[in-house]
Amino acid sequence: MKKEKISLAFVGCGKFARAFVPLCTGHPNVEKVYVCDIKRERALEYSEKFGTEIIDTYDEILKRKDIDCVMIFTERHLHGELVLSGLRAGKHVYSAVPMASTVEDCEEIVNEVKKSGLIYMMGETCYYYPCAMFCREAYAEGKFGKFIYGASQYYHDIDSIGYGKTPMESGMPPLLYPTHSTAMILSAVDSYVTKVSCFGYRDTENDGRFGAGNNYWDNEFSNQYVFMELANGGTARVTEARRIGWKSPSSYISALYGTRGGYEFSNAQHILVERDMTSEKERVKLTDVSDYVNPADMVENKDLPDFKERVANGEWQWRSNSEVQAKEVARLPKEYETLPNGHMGSHKLLIDDFVRAVVTGKQPVLNAKRAARYTVPGLIAIESANLGGVPLDVPDFGSDDD
């Protein structure tokens, strides 16, 4: 049953969820927002800061008939079971990434959504990153020709983000959390992964995070690198690095090449190259599209003498939008104009996507099937790395057209 006004309950009141509660309380189609955390002091902090009511347990949320949706913002490896219990209780579900930690849970989420007709959405910020949006746009316009090869990565040193809330969680396999990288490259070329081969960097820092007995997975890899075969005939490389001497930008497409052109990016410089089909000589047309792709705050400061160093340290990459995002931003409710944003201006777009989906009853672009296509390759790649890089087939659970 469609509703013009909906109610939401946040499960997990950590640092990340804090950025999304105001976007829910401020959305014109959201009537009520609740919060829940196993540590009540966290929920109390949220309640005082945002004016939200507290619900003590997830079980109570699932039993409440007046709550339409659950917003999962817990530890990453708990998402699958919480999403499934939410769907089975008749709730629409928004989940932070990743979708789940097992292939079986990903498939079951797809099946539950298909059976129930409920809305599921994975909140993948990098789907709306300017680099991904530019490559989707250019690819759709034929500027690359047939896709040949692409590379995307998520570089985030373990000490720069406090990766993992507990010592046992902090050593999780990097490709358990692959969707920042996979969402960018796969959405750009409108395809999915059929086979992977993965290798990893066996961590040598001996800080108690990686290795047998140091984490829930007995994982020894702090970095993992997966080569992917795509259904469209192209190939891609995805890197998930947690021990690396680089701060920002942490998520990006570094390269995308086709038969007619290519895209390359490094530290605020975005380059489009297209073959000059009119010239008798083998020539290309090079276009610097940086001002179109970079966030407005970055473009405004590009002439500063220390611009590149400040970009490398993460400045101007949080709240403002870029020109390539303009069409998407234009559909946001007017109530969002003064609200905070985040992650290259993606937060507002994500929450509006989910709320619109629930209100209209139409699955969002980051639906269960697409979420599985972004998540499952990483889970199979972990197995490949543990086997020394053995190529493995990646199961697919269908597309929006099925």
C-alpha positions as CSV (number, residue, x, y, z in Angstrom):
1,M,0.0,0.0,0.0
2,K,1.5,3.3,-1.1
3,K,1.7,6.2,1.4
4,E,2.5,9.9,1.0
5,K,4.1,10.1,4.4
6,I,6.3,7.3,5.8
7,S,8.1,6.5,9.1
8,L,11.7,5.3,9.4
9,A,13.8,3.7,12.2
10,F,17.6,4.0,12.2
11,V,19.3,0.9,13.5
12,G,22.8,1.8,14.6
13,C,23.7,5.3,15.8
14,G,27.3,5.6,14.9
15,K,29.3,8.3,13.1
16,F,28.1,7.5,9.6
17,A,24.3,7.4,10.4
18,R,24.6,10.9,11.9
19,A,24.9,12.4,8.4
20,F,21.7,10.8,7.2
21,V,19.2,11.4,10.0
22,P,18.7,15.1,9.2
23,L,18.1,14.2,5.5
24,C,15.3,11.9,6.7
25,T,13.7,14.2,9.2
26,G,13.9,17.0,6.6
27,H,12.4,15.1,3.7
28,P,8.8,16.2,2.9
29,N,7.6,12.6,2.6
30,V,9.0,11.5,5.9
31,E,6.6,11.9,8.9
32,K,8.5,10.2,11.7
33,V,12.1,9.1,12.4
34,Y,13.1,6.8,15.3
35,V,16.6,5.7,16.4
36,C,17.9,2.5,18.0
37,D,21.3,1.3,19.2
38,I,22.4,-1.5,21.5
39,K,24.3,1.2,23.4
40,R,21.4,3.3,24.6
41,E,23.7,6.3,25.3
42,R,24.3,6.6,21.5
43,A,20.6,6.6,20.8
44,L,20.1,9.2,23.5
45,E,22.7,11.4,21.9
46,Y,20.8,11.2,18.6
47,S,17.5,11.8,20.2
48,E,18.7,15.0,21.9
49,K,20.5,16.2,18.7
50,F,17.9,15.4,16.1
51,G,14.6,15.3,18.1
52,T,14.0,11.6,17.3
53,E,12.3,9.1,19.5
54,I,14.2,6.1,20.8
55,I,13.2,2.4,20.3
56,D,15.2,0.1,22.6
57,T,15.5,-3.0,20.4
58,Y,15.4,-4.1,16.8
59,D,12.8,-6.7,17.7
60,E,10.5,-4.0,18.9
61,I,11.0,-2.1,15.6
62,L,10.0,-5.1,13.6
63,K,6.8,-5.6,15.6
64,R,5.7,-2.0,15.3
65,K,3.0,-1.6,12.7
66,D,3.5,2.2,12.5
67,I,7.1,1.9,11.2
68,D,7.3,1.5,7.5
69,C,11.1,1.3,7.0
70,V,14.3,0.3,8.7
71,M,17.6,2.0,8.0
72,I,20.5,-0.4,8.7
73,F,23.7,1.4,9.8
74,T,25.4,-1.3,11.9
75,E,28.7,-3.1,11.6
76,R,29.2,-4.1,8.0
77,H,29.3,-7.9,8.6
78,L,25.9,-7.8,10.3
79,H,23.9,-6.3,7.4
80,G,22.7,-9.4,5.7
81,E,20.8,-10.9,8.7
82,L,19.4,-7.6,9.7
83,V,18.1,-6.8,6.2
84,L,16.5,-10.2,5.9
85,S,14.8,-10.0,9.2
86,G,13.5,-6.5,8.3
87,L,12.1,-7.7,4.9
88,R,10.5,-10.8,6.6
89,A,8.8,-8.5,9.1
90,G,7.2,-6.6,6.2
91,K,9.5,-3.5,6.4
92,H,11.1,-1.6,3.5
93,V,14.9,-1.6,4.0
94,Y,17.7,0.9,3.3
95,S,21.1,-0.6,4.1
96,A,24.5,1.0,4.2
97,V,27.1,-1.0,2.2
98,P,27.8,-3.8,1.8
99,M,24.6,-5.7,1.0
100,A,25.7,-8.8,3.0
101,S,28.7,-10.9,3.9
102,T,27.7,-14.1,2.1
103,V,26.6,-15.0,-1.4
104,E,23.7,-16.9,0.2
105,D,22.4,-13.9,2.0
106,C,22.6,-11.7,-1.1
107,E,20.6,-14.2,-3.1
108,E,18.1,-14.5,-0.3
109,I,17.6,-10.8,-0.1
110,V,16.9,-10.7,-3.9
111,N,14.4,-13.5,-3.4
112,E,12.7,-11.8,-0.5
113,V,12.2,-8.6,-2.4
114,K,10.9,-10.5,-5.4
115,K,8.4,-12.4,-3.3
116,S,7.2,-9.5,-1.1
117,G,7.4,-6.5,-3.5
118,L,9.0,-4.5,-0.7
119,I,11.6,-1.8,-1.4
120,Y,15.2,-2.7,-0.7
121,M,18.0,-0.2,-1.4
122,M,21.8,-0.3,-0.8
123,G,23.1,3.1,-0.1
124,E,26.2,3.1,-2.3
125,T,27.6,6.6,-2.3
126,C,30.0,6.0,-5.2
127,Y,27.2,5.3,-7.7
128,Y,26.6,9.1,-7.5
129,Y,30.3,10.1,-7.5
130,P,31.0,12.6,-10.3
131,C,33.6,10.3,-11.9
132,A,31.1,7.5,-12.2
133,M,28.3,9.8,-13.4
134,F,30.6,11.2,-16.1
135,C,31.7,7.8,-17.3
136,R,28.1,6.6,-17.5
137,E,27.2,9.7,-19.4
138,A,30.1,9.5,-21.8
139,Y,29.7,5.7,-22.4
140,A,26.0,6.1,-23.1
141,E,26.8,8.8,-25.6
142,G,29.2,6.5,-27.4
143,K,32.3,8.4,-26.7
144,F,34.2,5.3,-25.6
145,G,32.9,3.0,-28.2
146,K,32.8,-0.7,-27.1
147,F,34.1,-1.1,-23.6
148,I,37.6,-2.8,-23.3
149,Y,39.1,-2.1,-19.9
150,G,38.5,-0.1,-16.8
151,A,40.0,0.3,-13.3
152,S,38.5,1.6,-10.1
153,Q,39.6,1.5,-6.5
154,Y,38.9,2.3,-2.9
155,Y,42.1,3.5,-1.2
156,H,41.5,4.0,2.5
157,D,44.3,3.4,5.0
158,I,43.1,1.5,8.1
159,D,44.5,4.2,10.4
160,S,43.0,7.1,8.6
161,I,39.4,5.9,9.1
162,G,39.4,3.8,12.2
163,Y,38.4,1.0,9.9
164,G,36.2,-1.4,11.9
165,K,34.6,-0.7,15.3
166,T,36.4,-3.5,17.1
167,P,39.9,-5.0,16.7
168,M,38.3,-8.3,15.5
169,E,36.2,-6.4,12.8
170,S,39.0,-4.2,11.6
171,G,40.9,-7.0,9.9
172,M,38.0,-8.0,7.6
173,P,38.9,-9.0,4.0
174,P,38.9,-5.7,2.0
175,L,36.7,-7.3,-0.7
176,L,34.0,-8.0,1.8
177,Y,33.3,-4.3,1.3
178,P,33.9,-3.9,-2.5
179,T,30.9,-1.8,-3.6
180,H,32.6,1.6,-3.7
181,S,34.8,0.3,-6.5
182,T,32.5,-2.1,-8.2
183,A,29.5,0.3,-8.3
184,M,31.5,2.9,-10.2
185,I,33.0,0.7,-12.9
186,L,30.0,-1.6,-13.4
187,S,27.5,1.2,-13.5
188,A,29.7,3.1,-15.9
189,V,29.6,0.4,-18.6
190,D,26.2,-1.1,-17.7
191,S,27.5,-4.7,-17.2
192,Y,28.1,-7.3,-14.5
193,V,30.9,-9.7,-13.5
194,T,31.0,-13.3,-14.7
195,K,34.5,-14.4,-13.5
196,V,37.2,-13.2,-11.1
197,S,40.8,-13.9,-10.2
198,C,42.1,-12.2,-7.1
199,F,45.4,-11.7,-5.3
200,G,46.2,-10.0,-2.0
201,Y,48.9,-8.3,0.0
202,R,49.7,-10.3,3.1
203,D,50.0,-7.7,5.8
204,T,53.4,-7.5,7.6
205,E,52.8,-4.7,10.2
206,N,52.0,-7.2,13.0
207,D,49.6,-4.8,14.7
208,G,47.1,-7.5,15.7
209,R,44.6,-6.8,12.9
210,F,45.4,-9.3,10.2
211,G,46.3,-13.0,10.3
212,A,44.8,-16.2,11.8
213,G,43.1,-15.5,15.1
214,N,43.2,-11.7,14.8
215,N,39.9,-11.2,13.1
216,Y,36.5,-12.9,12.6
217,W,37.7,-14.3,9.2
218,D,41.3,-15.3,9.9
219,N,42.1,-12.9,7.1
220,E,45.7,-12.1,6.4
221,F,45.2,-9.6,3.5
222,S,45.1,-5.9,4.1
223,N,44.9,-5.2,0.4
224,Q,43.2,-7.2,-2.4
225,Y,43.3,-6.8,-6.1
226,V,40.8,-8.5,-8.3
227,F,40.7,-8.9,-12.1
228,M,37.2,-9.2,-13.5
229,E,35.7,-10.6,-16.7
230,L,32.5,-8.8,-17.6
231,A,29.4,-10.0,-19.4
232,N,29.9,-7.4,-22.1
233,G,33.3,-8.8,-23.1
234,G,35.4,-6.2,-21.4
235,T,37.7,-6.6,-18.4
236,A,38.3,-4.5,-15.2
237,R,40.6,-4.3,-12.3
238,V,39.3,-3.4,-8.8
239,T,41.6,-2.6,-5.9
240,E,40.5,-2.5,-2.2
241,A,43.4,-1.2,-0.1
242,R,43.5,-0.8,3.7
243,R,47.2,-0.5,4.2
244,I,48.4,2.2,1.8
245,G,50.2,5.5,2.0
246,W,47.5,7.7,0.3
247,K,44.7,9.6,1.8
248,S,42.3,11.1,-0.8
249,P,40.6,10.8,-3.1
250,S,39.8,7.4,-1.7
251,S,37.3,6.2,-4.2
252,Y,37.6,6.8,-8.0
253,I,37.7,5.4,-11.5
254,S,41.3,5.9,-12.6
255,A,40.8,4.7,-16.1
256,L,38.2,3.5,-18.6
257,Y,39.0,2.6,-22.2
258,G,37.0,1.6,-25.2
259,T,37.5,1.2,-29.0
260,R,36.9,4.9,-29.7
261,G,38.1,6.8,-26.6
262,G,39.2,6.8,-23.0
263,Y,39.0,8.5,-19.6
264,E,41.8,9.0,-17.1
265,F,41.8,10.6,-13.6
266,S,44.4,11.5,-11.0
267,N,44.1,13.9,-8.1
268,A,41.6,16.4,-9.5
269,Q,42.5,16.1,-13.2
270,H,39.9,14.4,-15.4
271,I,40.9,13.8,-19.0
272,L,38.7,12.6,-21.9
273,V,40.4,11.3,-25.0
274,E,38.5,10.5,-28.2
275,R,39.8,9.2,-31.5
276,D,39.7,11.7,-34.3
277,M,37.8,9.8,-36.9
278,T,38.0,12.6,-39.5
279,S,41.8,12.8,-39.6
280,E,43.8,10.8,-42.1
281,K,46.5,10.4,-39.5
282,E,46.0,8.6,-36.2
283,R,45.1,11.4,-33.9
284,V,43.1,11.9,-30.7
285,K,41.1,14.8,-29.4
286,L,41.9,15.6,-25.7
287,T,39.5,17.4,-23.5
288,D,40.2,18.4,-19.9
289,V,36.8,17.9,-18.2
290,S,37.9,18.6,-14.7
291,D,35.7,21.6,-14.2
292,Y,32.7,19.6,-15.3
293,V,33.5,16.6,-13.0
294,N,35.0,18.2,-9.9
295,P,32.8,19.5,-7.0
296,A,32.0,23.2,-7.2
297,D,34.1,23.9,-4.1
298,M,37.1,22.3,-5.7
299,V,36.7,24.2,-9.0
300,E,36.4,27.5,-7.1
301,N,39.8,26.9,-5.5
302,K,41.7,25.4,-8.4
303,D,44.1,28.3,-8.8
304,L,45.5,28.2,-5.3
305,P,49.2,27.4,-5.2
306,D,48.7,24.4,-2.9
307,F,45.6,23.2,-4.6
308,K,46.8,19.7,-5.6
309,E,48.3,19.0,-2.2
310,R,45.1,20.0,-0.5
311,V,43.0,17.8,-2.8
312,A,45.4,14.9,-1.9
313,N,44.5,15.5,1.7
314,G,40.8,15.3,1.1
315,E,39.8,19.0,0.9
316,W,36.6,20.1,-1.1
317,Q,35.4,16.5,-1.5
318,W,32.5,16.3,0.9
319,R,29.5,18.6,0.5
320,S,29.3,20.4,-2.8
321,N,28.0,19.0,-6.1
322,S,29.6,19.1,-9.5
323,E,28.2,20.2,-12.8
324,V,27.8,16.6,-14.0
325,Q,25.5,16.0,-11.0
326,A,23.2,18.9,-11.9
327,K,20.4,17.0,-13.4
328,E,20.1,14.6,-10.5
329,V,20.4,17.5,-7.9
330,A,17.6,19.4,-9.7
331,R,15.0,16.8,-8.6
332,L,15.7,17.1,-4.9
333,P,13.0,18.6,-2.7
334,K,13.4,22.3,-1.9
335,E,13.6,21.4,1.8
336,Y,17.1,19.9,1.1
337,E,18.7,23.2,0.0
338,T,19.9,24.1,3.5
339,L,20.6,20.6,4.8
340,P,24.1,19.0,5.1
341,N,25.4,16.7,2.4
342,G,28.4,14.3,2.1
343,H,30.6,12.0,0.1
344,M,30.9,14.1,-3.1
345,G,27.3,15.4,-2.6
346,S,25.8,11.9,-2.8
347,H,23.9,11.7,0.5
348,K,20.9,13.7,-0.5
349,L,20.5,11.8,-3.7
350,L,20.6,8.5,-1.9
351,I,18.0,9.3,0.7
352,D,15.7,10.9,-1.9
353,D,16.0,7.8,-4.0
354,F,14.9,5.6,-1.1
355,V,12.0,7.8,0.1
356,R,10.7,8.2,-3.5
357,A,10.9,4.4,-4.0
358,V,8.8,3.7,-0.9
359,V,6.3,6.4,-1.7
360,T,5.8,5.3,-5.3
361,G,6.3,1.6,-4.8
362,K,8.9,1.5,-7.6
363,Q,12.3,-0.2,-6.9
364,P,15.2,2.3,-6.8
365,V,18.2,2.2,-9.1
366,L,20.3,0.7,-6.3
367,N,17.9,-2.2,-5.8
368,A,18.5,-5.7,-4.6
369,K,19.6,-7.2,-7.9
370,R,22.0,-4.4,-8.7
371,A,23.3,-4.5,-5.1
372,A,24.0,-8.2,-5.5
373,R,25.9,-7.5,-8.8
374,Y,28.1,-5.0,-6.9
375,T,28.6,-7.1,-3.8
376,V,28.9,-10.8,-4.9
377,P,32.0,-10.4,-7.1
378,G,34.0,-9.3,-4.0
379,L,32.8,-12.2,-2.0
380,I,33.9,-14.7,-4.7
381,A,37.2,-12.8,-5.1
382,I,38.0,-13.4,-1.4
383,E,37.7,-17.1,-2.1
384,S,39.9,-16.8,-5.2
385,A,42.6,-14.9,-3.2
386,N,42.5,-17.6,-0.5
387,L,43.1,-20.2,-3.2
388,G,46.1,-18.3,-4.6
389,G,44.3,-16.4,-7.5
390,V,42.3,-19.3,-9.0
391,P,39.8,-18.0,-11.5
392,L,36.2,-18.5,-10.2
393,D,32.8,-18.0,-11.8
394,V,30.5,-15.3,-10.2
395,P,26.8,-16.2,-9.8
396,D,24.3,-13.7,-11.1
397,F,20.8,-13.2,-9.6
398,G,19.2,-11.3,-12.5
399,S,18.7,-7.7,-13.6
400,D,16.0,-5.1,-13.5
401,D,14.6,-6.5,-16.8
402,D,13.9,-10.0,-15.3
